[in-house]
Amino acid sequence: DDYRKVIRKDSNGLIAKWKYFWQTVAGLATAIFLYQISHPDQTFLLIPFIKDVMPQLGIFYIVLTYFVIVGTSNAVNLTDGLGHSANDHGCRCICVICLCYW
């Protein structure tokens, strides 16, 4: 999308259907790859504040990973479109995470 706007000087960018198609391709490919290289002990869902409940996701791991990747991509794209502030918010989030882990 940004490639078309910057390099080709096309202000329309990429149409929504194609953008979602390529996000789906990349999201599913990444999710399947991560599922294949993961150990079965790594595909469980850890629910915060509930230590005893950790359901094994199995093949649902691919679906959940896909939604996380595509949802995050669209959320960042929406934030960037509202005043080009994705970098600013991203830097703030990284700083807060670093402070929490320190």
MMTF fields as JSON, N, C-alpha, C and O atoms, coordinates in Angstrom:
{
  "mmtfVersion": "1.0.0",
  "mmtfProducer": "UNKNOWN",
  "numBonds": 407,
  "numAtoms": 408,
  "numGroups": 102,
  "numChains": 1,
  "numModels": 1,
  "chainsPerModel": [1],
  "groupsPerChain": [102],
  "chainIdList": ["A"],
  "bondAtomList": [4, 2, 8, 6, 12, 10, 16, 14, 20, 18, 24, 22, 28, 26, 32, 30, 36, 34, 40, 38, 44, 42, 48, 46, 52, 50, 56, 54, 60, 58, 64, 62, 68, 66, 72, 70, 76, 74, 80, 78, 84, 82, 88, 86, 92, 90, 96, 94, 100, 98, 104, 102, 108, 106, 112, 110, 116, 114, 120, 118, 124, 122, 128, 126, 132, 130, 136, 134, 140, 138, 144, 142, 148, 146, 152, 150, 156, 154, 160, 158, 164, 162, 168, 166, 172, 170, 176, 174, 180, 178, 184, 182, 188, 186, 192, 190, 196, 194, 200, 198, 204, 202, 208, 206, 212, 210, 216, 214, 220, 218, 224, 222, 228, 226, 232, 230, 236, 234, 240, 238, 244, 242, 248, 246, 252, 250, 256, 254, 260, 258, 264, 262, 268, 266, 272, 270, 276, 274, 280, 278, 284, 282, 288, 286, 292, 290, 296, 294, 300, 298, 304, 302, 308, 306, 312, 310, 316, 314, 320, 318, 324, 322, 328, 326, 332, 330, 336, 334, 340, 338, 344, 342, 348, 346, 352, 350, 356, 354, 360, 358, 364, 362, 368, 366, 372, 370, 376, 374, 380, 378, 384, 382, 388, 386, 392, 390, 396, 394, 400, 398, 404, 402],
  "bondOrderList": [1, 1, 1, 1, 1, 1, 1, 1, 1, 1, 1, 1, 1, 1, 1, 1, 1, 1, 1, 1, 1, 1, 1, 1, 1, 1, 1, 1, 1, 1, 1, 1, 1, 1, 1, 1, 1, 1, 1, 1, 1, 1, 1, 1, 1, 1, 1, 1, 1, 1, 1, 1, 1, 1, 1, 1, 1, 1, 1, 1, 1, 1, 1, 1, 1, 1, 1, 1, 1, 1, 1, 1, 1, 1, 1, 1, 1, 1, 1, 1, 1, 1, 1, 1, 1, 1, 1, 1, 1, 1, 1, 1, 1, 1, 1, 1, 1, 1, 1, 1, 1],
  "groupList": [{"groupName": "ASP", "atomNameList": ["N", "CA", "C", "O"], "elementList": ["N", "C", "C", "O"], "formalChargeList": [0, 0, 0, 0], "bondAtomList": [1, 0, 2, 1, 3, 2], "bondOrderList": [1, 1, 2], "singleLetterCode": "D", "chemCompType": "L-PEPTIDE LINKING"}, {"groupName": "TYR", "atomNameList": ["N", "CA", "C", "O"], "elementList": ["N", "C", "C", "O"], "formalChargeList": [0, 0, 0, 0], "bondAtomList": [1, 0, 2, 1, 3, 2], "bondOrderList": [1, 1, 2], "singleLetterCode": "Y", "chemCompType": "L-PEPTIDE LINKING"}, {"groupName": "ARG", "atomNameList": ["N", "CA", "C", "O"], "elementList": ["N", "C", "C", "O"], "formalChargeList": [0, 0, 0, 0], "bondAtomList": [1, 0, 2, 1, 3, 2], "bondOrderList": [1, 1, 2], "singleLetterCode": "R", "chemCompType": "L-PEPTIDE LINKING"}, {"groupName": "LYS", "atomNameList": ["N", "CA", "C", "O"], "elementList": ["N", "C", "C", "O"], "formalChargeList": [0, 0, 0, 0], "bondAtomList": [1, 0, 2, 1, 3, 2], "bondOrderList": [1, 1, 2], "singleLetterCode": "K", "chemCompType": "L-PEPTIDE LINKING"}, {"groupName": "VAL", "atomNameList": ["N", "CA", "C", "O"], "elementList": ["N", "C", "C", "O"], "formalChargeList": [0, 0, 0, 0], "bondAtomList": [1, 0, 2, 1, 3, 2], "bondOrderList": [1, 1, 2], "singleLetterCode": "V", "chemCompType": "L-PEPTIDE LINKING"}, {"groupName": "ILE", "atomNameList": ["N", "CA", "C", "O"], "elementList": ["N", "C", "C", "O"], "formalChargeList": [0, 0, 0, 0], "bondAtomList": [1, 0, 2, 1, 3, 2], "bondOrderList": [1, 1, 2], "singleLetterCode": "I", "chemCompType": "L-PEPTIDE LINKING"}, {"groupName": "SER", "atomNameList": ["N", "CA", "C", "O"], "elementList": ["N", "C", "C", "O"], "formalChargeList": [0, 0, 0, 0], "bondAtomList": [1, 0, 2, 1, 3, 2], "bondOrderList": [1, 1, 2], "singleLetterCode": "S", "chemCompType": "L-PEPTIDE LINKING"}, {"groupName": "ASN", "atomNameList": ["N", "CA", "C", "O"], "elementList": ["N", "C", "C", "O"], "formalChargeList": [0, 0, 0, 0], "bondAtomList": [1, 0, 2, 1, 3, 2], "bondOrderList": [1, 1, 2], "singleLetterCode": "N", "chemCompType": "L-PEPTIDE LINKING"}, {"groupName": "GLY", "atomNameList": ["N", "CA", "C", "O"], "elementList": ["N", "C", "C", "O"], "formalChargeList": [0, 0, 0, 0], "bondAtomList": [1, 0, 2, 1, 3, 2], "bondOrderList": [1, 1, 2], "singleLetterCode": "G", "chemCompType": "PEPTIDE LINKING"}, {"groupName": "LEU", "atomNameList": ["N", "CA", "C", "O"], "elementList": ["N", "C", "C", "O"], "formalChargeList": [0, 0, 0, 0], "bondAtomList": [1, 0, 2, 1, 3, 2], "bondOrderList": [1, 1, 2], "singleLetterCode": "L", "chemCompType": "L-PEPTIDE LINKING"}, {"groupName": "ALA", "atomNameList": ["N", "CA", "C", "O"], "elementList": ["N", "C", "C", "O"], "formalChargeList": [0, 0, 0, 0], "bondAtomList": [1, 0, 2, 1, 3, 2], "bondOrderList": [1, 1, 2], "singleLetterCode": "A", "chemCompType": "L-PEPTIDE LINKING"}, {"groupName": "TRP", "atomNameList": ["N", "CA", "C", "O"], "elementList": ["N", "C", "C", "O"], "formalChargeList": [0, 0, 0, 0], "bondAtomList": [1, 0, 2, 1, 3, 2], "bondOrderList": [1, 1, 2], "singleLetterCode": "W", "chemCompType": "L-PEPTIDE LINKING"}, {"groupName": "PHE", "atomNameList": ["N", "CA", "C", "O"], "elementList": ["N", "C", "C", "O"], "formalChargeList": [0, 0, 0, 0], "bondAtomList": [1, 0, 2, 1, 3, 2], "bondOrderList": [1, 1, 2], "singleLetterCode": "F", "chemCompType": "L-PEPTIDE LINKING"}, {"groupName": "GLN", "atomNameList": ["N", "CA", "C", "O"], "elementList": ["N", "C", "C", "O"], "formalChargeList": [0, 0, 0, 0], "bondAtomList": [1, 0, 2, 1, 3, 2], "bondOrderList": [1, 1, 2], "singleLetterCode": "Q", "chemCompType": "L-PEPTIDE LINKING"}, {"groupName": "THR", "atomNameList": ["N", "CA", "C", "O"], "elementList": ["N", "C", "C", "O"], "formalChargeList": [0, 0, 0, 0], "bondAtomList": [1, 0, 2, 1, 3, 2], "bondOrderList": [1, 1, 2], "singleLetterCode": "T", "chemCompType": "L-PEPTIDE LINKING"}, {"groupName": "HIS", "atomNameList": ["N", "CA", "C", "O"], "elementList": ["N", "C", "C", "O"], "formalChargeList": [0, 0, 0, 0], "bondAtomList": [1, 0, 2, 1, 3, 2], "bondOrderList": [1, 1, 2], "singleLetterCode": "H", "chemCompType": "L-PEPTIDE LINKING"}, {"groupName": "PRO", "atomNameList": ["N", "CA", "C", "O"], "elementList": ["N", "C", "C", "O"], "formalChargeList": [0, 0, 0, 0], "bondAtomList": [1, 0, 2, 1, 3, 2], "bondOrderList": [1, 1, 2], "singleLetterCode": "P", "chemCompType": "L-PEPTIDE LINKING"}, {"groupName": "MET", "atomNameList": ["N", "CA", "C", "O"], "elementList": ["N", "C", "C", "O"], "formalChargeList": [0, 0, 0, 0], "bondAtomList": [1, 0, 2, 1, 3, 2], "bondOrderList": [1, 1, 2], "singleLetterCode": "M", "chemCompType": "L-PEPTIDE LINKING"}, {"groupName": "CYS", "atomNameList": ["N", "CA", "C", "O"], "elementList": ["N", "C", "C", "O"], "formalChargeList": [0, 0, 0, 0], "bondAtomList": [1, 0, 2, 1, 3, 2], "bondOrderList": [1, 1, 2], "singleLetterCode": "C", "chemCompType": "L-PEPTIDE LINKING"}],
  "groupTypeList": [0, 0, 1, 2, 3, 4, 5, 2, 3, 0, 6, 7, 8, 9, 5, 10, 3, 11, 3, 1, 12, 11, 13, 14, 4, 10, 8, 9, 10, 14, 10, 5, 12, 9, 1, 13, 5, 6, 15, 16, 0, 13, 14, 12, 9, 9, 5, 16, 12, 5, 3, 0, 4, 17, 16, 13, 9, 8, 5, 12, 1, 5, 4, 9, 14, 1, 12, 4, 5, 4, 8, 14, 6, 7, 10, 4, 7, 9, 14, 0, 8, 9, 8, 15, 6, 10, 7, 0, 15, 8, 18, 2, 18, 5, 18, 4, 5, 18, 9, 18, 1, 11],
  "groupIdList": [1, 2, 3, 4, 5, 6, 7, 8, 9, 10, 11, 12, 13, 14, 15, 16, 17, 18, 19, 20, 21, 22, 23, 24, 25, 26, 27, 28, 29, 30, 31, 32, 33, 34, 35, 36, 37, 38, 39, 40, 41, 42, 43, 44, 45, 46, 47, 48, 49, 50, 51, 52, 53, 54, 55, 56, 57, 58, 59, 60, 61, 62, 63, 64, 65, 66, 67, 68, 69, 70, 71, 72, 73, 74, 75, 76, 77, 78, 79, 80, 81, 82, 83, 84, 85, 86, 87, 88, 89, 90, 91, 92, 93, 94, 95, 96, 97, 98, 99, 100, 101, 102],
  "secStructList": [7, 2, 2, 2, 2, 2, 6, 1, 7, 7, 6, 6, 7, 1, 7, 2, 2, 2, 2, 2, 2, 2, 2, 2, 2, 2, 2, 2, 2, 2, 2, 2, 2, 2, 2, 2, 2, 1, 7, 4, 4, 4, 1, 5, 7, 7, 7, 6, 6, 7, 1, 1, 7, 7, 7, 5, 7, 6, 6, 2, 2, 2, 2, 2, 2, 2, 2, 2, 2, 2, 2, 2, 2, 2, 2, 2, 2, 2, 2, 2, 2, 6, 6, 1, 7, 2, 2, 2, 2, 2, 2, 2, 2, 2, 2, 2, 2, 2, 2, 2, 2, 7],
  "xCoordList": [0.828, 0.0, 0.875, 0.713, 1.787, 2.68, 3.642, 4.049, 4.005, 4.871, 4.217, 4.864, 2.937, 2.223, 2.118, 2.192, 1.948, 1.808, 3.126, 3.147, 4.218, 5.513, 6.228, 6.633, 6.386, 7.173, 6.399, 6.915, 5.18, 4.392, 3.628, 3.02, 3.657, 2.945, 1.45, 0.811, 0.9, -0.523, -1.191, -0.979, -1.982, -2.565, -3.662, -4.052, -4.167, -5.222, -4.703, -5.427, -3.474, -2.932, -3.526, -3.996, -3.501, -3.981, -5.442, -5.837, -6.247, -7.66, -7.776, -6.908, -8.835, -8.999, -9.014, -8.473, -9.614, -9.682, -8.296, -8.004, -7.442, -6.097, -5.243, -4.425, -5.436, -4.68, -5.031, -4.139, -6.316, -6.738, -6.289, -5.923, -6.311, -5.848, -4.39, -4.04, -3.537, -2.111, -1.837, -0.905, -2.635, -2.506, -2.883, -2.247, -3.904, -4.326, -3.251, -2.95, -2.676, -1.611, -0.429, 0.068, 0.017, 1.167, 0.836, 1.663, -0.362, -0.759, -0.876, -0.388, -1.52, -1.657, -0.315, -0.042, 0.517, 1.835, 2.671, 3.333, 2.644, 3.397, 2.826, 3.58, 1.502, 0.867, 1.162, 1.449, 1.092, 1.383, 2.846, 3.169, 3.731, 5.162, 5.439, 6.168, 4.861, 5.077, 4.507, 5.088, 3.387, 2.79, 3.676, 3.821, 4.26, 5.089, 6.393, 6.877, 6.967, 8.246, 8.08, 9.067, 6.853, 6.638, 6.514, 6.065, 6.915, 6.762, 5.322, 4.754, 4.716, 3.324, 3.104, 1.999, 4.135, 3.999, 3.927, 3.602, 4.223, 4.226, 2.921, 2.793, 1.972, 0.731, -0.456, -1.589, -0.21, -1.313, -1.62, -0.778, -2.814, -3.26, -3.157, -3.82, -2.344, -2.175, -3.146, -3.038, -4.091, -5.099, -4.609, -4.331, -4.495, -3.983, -4.826, -6.052, -4.159, -4.753, -5.403, -5.931, -5.382, -5.92, -4.792, -4.542, -4.123, -2.944, -3.265, -2.484, -4.394, -4.692, -5.325, -5.356, -5.818, -6.493, -5.562, -5.325, -5.038, -4.178, -4.588, -3.965, -5.634, -6.105, -5.101, -4.489, -4.952, -4.095, -4.851, -5.982, -4.245, -4.94, -4.946, -5.916, -3.892, -3.817, -3.862, -3.114, -4.731, -4.845, -5.447, -5.257, -6.17, -6.747, -5.652, -5.915, -4.428, -3.281, -3.077, -2.737, -3.284, -3.132, -4.175, -3.855, -5.415, -6.498, -6.228, -6.348, -5.865, -5.593, -4.402, -4.452, -3.343, -2.164, -2.498, -2.031, -3.303, -3.728, -4.472, -4.171, -5.441, -6.205, -5.335, -5.549, -4.369, -3.462, -2.616, -2.456, -2.079, -1.222, -2.019, -1.606, -3.143, -3.943, -4.568, -4.616, -5.041, -5.619, -4.606, -4.907, -3.403, -2.35, -1.949, -1.74, -1.845, -1.492, -2.523, -2.163, -3.791, -4.843, -4.913, -5.197, -4.662, -4.682, -3.556, -3.762, -2.373, -1.251, -1.525, -1.217, -2.101, -2.415, -3.456, -3.358, -4.45, -5.467, -4.848, -5.133, -4.007, -3.35, -2.446, -2.395, -1.737, -0.854, -1.656, -1.203, -2.836, -3.674, -4.292, -4.692, -4.379, -4.954, -3.873, -3.685, -3.181, -2.193, -0.771, 0.099, -0.525, 0.821, 1.46, 2.607, 0.704, 1.202, 1.557, 1.744, 1.656, 1.965, 3.365, 3.571, 4.322, 5.685, 5.742, 6.431, 5.032, 5.025, 4.435, 5.004, 3.296, 2.672, 3.516, 3.611, 4.121, 4.974, 6.17, 6.53, 6.785, 7.931, 7.512, 8.237, 6.375, 5.889, 5.609, 5.945, 4.998, 4.706, 5.992, 6.088, 6.967, 8.247, 8.921, 9.479, 8.878, 9.483, 8.789, 9.454, 7.476, 6.731, 7.031, 7.223, 7.075, 7.39, 8.788, 8.999, 9.748, 11.127, 11.182, 11.889, 10.453, 10.434, 9.804, 10.256, 8.76, 8.098, 9.006, 9.013, 9.764, 10.644, 11.925, 12.606, 12.262, 13.482, 13.226, 14.125],
  "yCoordList": [-1.188, 0.0, 1.256, 2.129, 1.34, 2.497, 2.517, 3.587, 1.343, 1.268, 1.966, 2.729, 1.7, 2.331, 3.833, 4.59, 4.262, 5.687, 6.431, 7.541, 5.832, 6.523, 6.358, 7.348, 5.133, 4.871, 5.201, 5.881, 4.729, 4.937, 6.258, 6.628, 6.961, 8.247, 8.084, 8.97, 6.949, 6.655, 6.889, 6.116, 7.926, 8.282, 7.322, 7.34, 6.485, 5.548, 4.377, 3.833, 3.994, 2.852, 1.549, 1.461, 0.555, -0.776, -0.906, -0.42, -1.561, -1.713, -2.711, -3.566, -2.593, -3.358, -4.866, -5.615, -5.322, -6.762, -7.365, -8.437, -6.671, -7.185, -7.088, -7.966, -6.025, -5.877, -7.01, -7.611, -7.304, -8.381, -9.735, -10.616, -9.912, -11.168, -11.424, -12.525, -10.42, -10.601, -10.726, -11.423, -10.061, -10.255, -11.686, -12.287, -12.228, -13.599, -14.588, -15.532, -14.378, -15.269, -15.242, -16.29, -14.042, -13.922, -14.445, -15.112, -14.149, -14.593, -16.103, -16.701, -16.723, -18.18, -18.88, -19.888, -18.357, -18.96, -18.891, -19.864, -17.767, -17.618, -18.505, -19.14, -18.556, -19.371, -20.858, -21.574, -21.314, -22.726, -23.036, -24.083, -22.127, -22.318, -22.401, -23.285, -21.486, -21.501, -22.76, -23.288, -23.242, -24.464, -25.676, -26.564, -25.702, -26.842, -26.905, -27.994, -25.753, -25.771, -25.793, -25.928, -25.664, -25.619, -27.024, -27.96, -27.134, -28.368, -28.413, -27.354, -29.573, -29.624, -28.91, -28.443, -28.823, -28.121, -26.607, -25.892, -26.114, -24.681, -24.177, -22.98, -25.035, -24.614, -24.611, -24.854, -24.343, -24.225, -22.759, -21.893, -22.487, -21.122, -20.842, -21.493, -19.892, -19.502, -18.367, -17.281, -18.62, -17.63, -16.865, -17.476, -15.532, -14.76, -14.94, -15.034, -14.987, -15.088, -16.437, -16.635, -17.365, -18.707, -19.692, -20.007, -20.169, -21.005, -22.441, -23.084, -22.936, -24.344, -24.648, -25.807, -23.652, -23.877, -23.452, -22.264, -24.456, -24.195, -25.137, -26.181, -24.769, -25.681, -25.805, -24.824, -27.021, -27.294, -26.855, -27.289, -26.008, -25.457, -26.407, -26.442, -27.165, -28.061, -27.27, -26.307, -27.671, -27.015, -25.619, -24.788, -25.35, -24.032, -22.973, -21.776, -23.421, -22.526, -21.726, -20.544, -22.374, -21.7, -20.606, -19.505, -20.89, -19.904, -18.707, -17.561, -18.965, -17.89, -17.036, -15.808, -17.685, -16.959, -16.11, -14.978, -16.654, -15.9, -14.623, -13.544, -14.741, -13.573, -12.546, -11.342, -13.005, -12.078, -11.314, -10.099, -12.005, -11.355, -10.367, -9.217, -10.792, -9.914, -8.772, -7.634, -9.073, -8.029, -6.974, -5.78, -7.41, -6.464, -5.616, -4.409, -6.243, -5.509, -4.432, -3.3, -4.78, -3.796, -2.718, -1.562, -3.068, -2.074, -1.059, 0.138, -1.531, -0.62, 0.237, 1.429, -0.357, 0.407, 1.481, 2.595, 1.158, 2.145, 3.272, 4.447, 2.909, 3.91, 4.809, 6.019, 4.225, 5.003, 5.934, 7.033, 5.504, 6.34, 7.514, 8.491, 7.443, 8.529, 9.501, 9.711, 10.079, 11.09, 10.574, 11.209, 9.434, 8.869, 8.766, 9.167, 8.225, 8.164, 6.756, 6.536, 5.799, 4.419, 4.325, 3.608, 5.028, 4.986, 5.576, 5.048, 6.654, 7.295, 6.365, 6.202, 5.759, 4.838, 3.576, 3.043, 3.105, 1.923, 2.155, 1.293, 3.314, 3.637, 3.741, 3.287, 4.32, 4.419, 3.041, 2.773, 2.167, 0.812, 0.049, -0.633, 0.161, -0.524, -0.006, -0.789, 1.299, 1.878, 1.375, 1.052, 1.306, 0.815, -0.655, -1.063, -1.455, -2.878, -3.061, -3.891, -2.289, -2.375, -1.995, -2.637, -0.969, -0.567, -1.642, -1.888, -2.285, -3.341, -4.543, -5.14, -4.905, -6.072, -5.763, -6.677, -4.489, -4.111, -4.137, -3.848],
  "zCoordList": [0.0, 0.0, 0.0, -0.852, 0.944, 1.004, -0.178, -0.628, -0.682, -1.854, -3.039, -3.755, -3.238, -4.355, -4.169, -5.137, -2.935, -2.662, -2.834, -3.366, -2.392, -2.409, -3.747, -4.357, -4.202, -5.415, -6.684, -7.571, -6.77, -7.987, -7.982, -8.986, -6.869, -6.733, -6.99, -7.557, -6.568, -6.715, -5.367, -4.433, -5.254, -3.959, -3.511, -2.344, -4.418, -4.045, -3.223, -2.389, -3.452, -2.735, -3.232, -4.366, -2.389, -2.725, -2.315, -1.255, -3.152, -2.787, -1.625, -1.442, -0.862, 0.375, 0.14, 0.953, -0.939, -1.204, -1.386, -0.856, -2.139, -2.368, -1.116, -0.839, -0.369, 0.87, 1.834, 2.433, 1.986, 2.878, 2.344, 3.123, 1.024, 0.425, 0.781, 1.208, 0.611, 0.896, 2.389, 2.791, 3.211, 4.65, 5.029, 5.895, 4.39, 4.651, 4.23, 4.961, 3.065, 2.588, 3.555, 3.965, 3.914, 4.813, 6.212, 6.834, 6.706, 8.03, 8.133, 9.092, 7.151, 7.168, 6.973, 7.625, 6.087, 5.873, 7.147, 7.508, 7.816, 9.057, 10.153, 10.89, 10.268, 11.3, 11.094, 12.053, 9.858, 9.565, 9.839, 10.401, 9.442, 9.7, 11.201, 11.65, 11.973, 13.422, 14.064, 15.012, 13.561, 14.086, 13.795, 14.634, 12.61, 12.23, 13.015, 13.322, 13.343, 14.055, 15.571, 16.295, 16.063, 17.507, 18.09, 17.428, 19.314, 20.081, 20.603, 20.871, 20.755, 21.244, 22.577, 22.854, 23.394, 24.671, 24.496, 25.444, 23.31, 23.063, 22.454, 22.197, 22.223, 21.574, 22.533, 22.118, 23.779, 24.721, 24.959, 24.723, 25.42, 25.675, 27.168, 27.976, 27.524, 28.914, 29.215, 28.645, 30.108, 30.456, 31.676, 32.707, 31.585, 32.712, 33.969, 33.902, 35.103, 36.431, 36.715, 37.81, 35.771, 36.004, 35.696, 34.533, 36.718, 36.518, 36.125, 35.425, 36.565, 36.357, 35.003, 34.589, 34.318, 33.036, 31.905, 31.686, 31.189, 30.041, 28.907, 28.709, 28.163, 27.109, 25.967, 25.544, 25.487, 24.342, 23.088, 22.868, 22.272, 21.11, 19.918, 19.161, 19.744, 18.588, 17.289, 17.119, 16.379, 15.077, 15.196, 14.308, 16.283, 16.511, 16.712, 16.6, 17.008, 17.128, 15.834, 15.875, 14.704, 13.409, 13.261, 12.813, 13.629, 13.518, 14.424, 13.99, 15.674, 16.618, 16.168, 16.24, 15.709, 15.233, 14.017, 13.898, 13.117, 11.934, 12.338, 11.828, 13.252, 13.674, 14.4, 14.256, 15.168, 15.851, 14.838, 14.959, 13.848, 12.846, 12.003, 11.851, 11.458, 10.592, 11.399, 10.931, 12.6, 13.449, 13.847, 13.836, 14.2, 14.562, 13.364, 13.492, 12.212, 11.002, 10.686, 10.364, 10.778, 10.502, 11.57, 11.256, 12.819, 13.894, 13.714, 13.912, 13.341, 13.108, 11.885, 11.882, 10.846, 9.64, 9.932, 9.416, 10.753, 11.124, 11.956, 11.726, 12.913, 13.745, 12.91, 13.132, 11.955, 11.098, 10.197, 9.878, 9.791, 8.937, 9.672, 9.039, 10.981, 11.771, 12.231, 13.429, 11.291, 11.633, 11.683, 12.278, 11.066, 10.995, 12.372, 12.571, 13.315, 14.684, 15.138, 16.335, 14.229, 14.628, 15.217, 16.196, 14.645, 15.188, 16.581, 17.454, 16.794, 18.103, 19.159, 20.238, 18.845, 19.792, 19.974, 21.079, 18.899, 18.994, 19.89, 20.692, 19.758, 20.617, 22.078, 22.963, 22.332, 23.71, 24.289, 25.443, 23.502, 23.986, 24.288, 25.308, 23.411, 23.632, 24.889, 25.657, 25.112, 26.318, 27.581, 28.565, 27.562, 28.734, 28.979, 30.124, 27.919, 28.071, 28.634, 29.517, 28.128, 28.647, 30.119, 30.896, 30.508, 31.928, 32.794, 33.912, 32.282, 33.061, 33.256, 34.333, 32.245, 32.349, 33.095, 33.561, 33.215, 33.903, 35.36, 36.149]
}
